[in-house]
């Protein structure tokens, strides 16, 4: 039996390059798998060791210049796949 989806917002599949500024301020470029109103899932490209659950990161898309930077917290890390971040309301 499958566990029900507990997500608050619908996920939208979308490929985009995302810059993640990880502690202690190291930029990592990854690809986004999907997004929702509350967060993103990012393919790690082998960089999942760059973050851990609870880390505060900054994310922004590289799809256009001057994209806003959003603070987020890492909420899940999937070895060999990537990590999920949830936006922090400021």
N, C-alpha and C positions, 0 to 999 in steps of 0.2 A: 504494500500500500504506500503510495506517495504521500509525503508530508505536504500539507497545504502551504502555499506561498504566503509568507508573512510580511512581504514588502508593503510599505504604505503607498508607494507610487508605481505606476506602470513603467516598465523599462522599455526604452527605445533603442534598437540596434543602430549603431552609427559608428563608422570607422573615422577616426581623426587622430592626428598626432598631438600628444599632450606633453607639456613640460611639467615635471613634478620636482619641486624643490624640497628635498628630504633633509631631515636633521643630519648633520649640522650645516645645512645650507648647500648641499651638493645637488646640482641639477641632473635629472635623469629624463631622457626622452623615451616615451612609451606610446603604444597604440591603444586607443580606447575601444572596448568591445561594445559597451552600451552605456546609457545614462538614464537618469530619471530626474525628477524635480529635486530629489534629496541627495543624489550622489552619482558616482561613476564606477564602472569596473574597468580596470586597466590591465592589458596584457603586459606581463613583466619583461618578456624578452630575456629571461634569465636574471633580471634585476630584483626579484622578489626579496632577496637578502638586504636590499637597500632600505627596506621599511619593516616595521613590526607593528602589530596591533597596538593601538593607542598613540602612535606617532602623530604629531600635528604636521601637516604638509601644506604646501601651496601648489595649486594646480592652475594651469591656463592652457587654452588651445593654441596651437601654432597655425590654425587655419587662416587667421587674418591678423594683421598688425594691431598692436595696442589692445589685444584681448584682455578683458579684466582678469585679475588674479583673485582666486577664491581660496580661502582657508578651508581645510578639510581634515578629518581624523580618519586614520586607517582603521577599518572595522573588521576586515577579514583578509587573510593572506592564504592563497591556495598554491602550494608548492608546485612548480613546473607550469603554472598557468598565469597567475597574476594576483592582483589585490583590489579590494573594494575600498572606496573612501566615501565618507558621508560629509556633506557640506556643513560647516559650522556657521550658524546664524550669528551675525555680529550686531 
